[in-house]
Amino acid sequence: MRTESNHPTTLVPPLHGEGRGPHAVDPLDEVRDLVRACMQCGTCTASCPNAASMDLTPRQMWRSLLFGFTDEVLRSKTFWMCSACYTCTLRCPRGLQLTRAMAALKRLAAQHGPGAARRKGIFYQAFIDNVHKYGRVQEMDLMFHYFMAMRDPLLPLRFTPVGMKLLAKGKLHAPDGRHKGVLDDLFTRVRELEGNP
Amino acid sequence: MSYAYYPGCSLTESAQEYDVSTRLVFDRLCLGLNEIDGWTCCGAGAVDAVSGLLALALPARNLGLAAKQFPGKDVLAPCSACYLNHLKVVEQTRHDRKLAHRVNQAIAGEDLALDPGVRVRHLLDVLVTDVGEERIGQAVLMPLEGLVVAPYYGCQALRPYPVFDDPERPQSMHRILQALGATVLDWDKAATCCGASLMATDQDTALRAVAGILSAAGEAHCVATVCPLCQMNLEAYQRQALRVNEAARAVAVVYLPQLMGLAMGMGPEDVLLSKNLAVTDRLSEALDRNHAQANIVSFRSDNHNRRVSPCSRTSSSR
């Protein structure tokens, strides 16, 4: 699993965040707090429908996280493969909110992770931008902006058959602008509140 | 009895048939649906990956609107993702006053506030808990006899909060389908994940999930769903998924209230069956057979009287 040599050898998580101010913390600390009580039973891995598509299993990822391997965790694709089915959360004998931890990792990797990780966050960001702009999700506009942001000419082809089917059923339409701007105040407030935890 | 109704974005776009059939069935069952005026997106499964507070503030706004417009009413969300997002903000703020305060600050601009006592309900919950199989059975005019249905619950109606059903071995939809006269397929994919939004971000993984579900549906005439994302993944990506798994074969996928409407004597055009992307000939033929048979029975027993809506007899106040 480890290929580089600059990893901490102690069990104490390394300090990150220099230059982020006097109260700086490791960006993954909030996730560590969620999984601190993990006892490595592996119920999460055994329950995960997408474990086969992951590089680290969920159990391995929680351990890596607690051992302080921040970069390995941020680089892994494990949390991007979480489809939020909540089976691990339901079954975890420690009662840990593992799906919440997966979502937090997606958010933190998009902010602090390598470029490839940030690319994986594009869909989620496109989704939120769409909600912010229109108040209600406008599916066609969302996919259009997602494709534009991904800059991958082949990606839209994978969705063309479905797009054609939806079109034939009258399920695609131009964006509905009736709720535009309704969420501006809420988004502004959330941004301000998140700036002052 | 009536509910504050949150249709959610999908039900106004790709899942119109879910919205229309839900409203028809509720009307037939003498239940009121009051759509929340000015509702906005709950954030679906994506917002958690961008902002933790936003993931709570978006559904909180809708609950704030519901509290203002329909105080004391339960909030009904047919989409499982919408249901979970709204339920989650109530559950997470219930014992965390600091968080509740932050969420309320985020929605204060429109003079809205969370009602900590509000109950967020899933369609299955309302049908099985408030209505019950007996009343559903009484509303059936054309039992779905001979129709094998695979009940598909998906994830977020059941997990992580086990509110109305056993999340490991769910039975609520089984019971409703039995009340409709259908034969319920006993399968082990009823509560497994369809891949959800991985269909957009990692399609191969999601297609494998869909293929596994379709192949397990086997001899069923149709799969019944209660979530627009499950429905979309199972029907719209079905052809692509069938290429992944050779054991899988095409199967119709319909929303539960569509089946309920059909069993209650509504026509396929009423429940917008033409909007579904995967309706097989096998399902259509079975429904036609059923229809013909039911007409003969109702003619013989002069069952037509039962079509008169009994709503006036039931109390509508709550």
Interface residues (C-beta under 8 A of the other chain):
Chain A: P49 N50 A52 S53 W80 M81 S83 A84 C85 Y86 T87 T89 L90 Q97 T99 R100 A103 A104 K106 R107 A110 K120 G121 F123 Y124 Q125 F127 I128 V131 G135 R136 V137 Q138 E139 M143 Y146 R158 P161 V162 K165 L166 K169 G170 K171 H173 H179 V182 L183 D185 L186 F187 R189 V190 L193 E194
Chain B: C9 S10 T12 E13 S14 Q16 G38 W39 T40 C41 G43 A44 G45 A46 V47 D48 A49 V50 S51 G52 L53 L54 A55 A57 L58 R61 R102 Q105 A106 I107 A108 G109 E110 C155 Q156 R159 P160 P162 P167 E168 T192 C193 G195 A196 S197 L198 A200 T201 D202 Q203 D204 T205 A206 R208 A209 A236 Y237 R239 Q240 S274 K275 L277
